[in-house]
Amino acid sequence: MSDAFFVRDGDRYLPTELTRGPWSPDAQHGGPPAALLGTAMERTEPREDTIVVRASFEMLKPVPLKPLTIATRMSTAGRSVQTISGVLSA
């Protein structure tokens, strides 16, 4: 068994058994997908003079135990404030 929550496969992330949640055998716990998306968002156009001060995640339905893809973009790129959006898709 892998120690990782996800294994990267090109532009996809394959969930391991460690992501399985307690509510459904076919769905992930919310923590691992949120951490995966948060890490991807931190890597979107990073600047040395900024830090993350708030992160918000909306999971509109269970995240399935299937390969995931991530899309991120810089929504607002001001001098003192940046807003980054991200989408996790199965």
Order of alpha helices (4+ residues) and beta strands (2+ residues): beta-beta-alpha-beta-beta
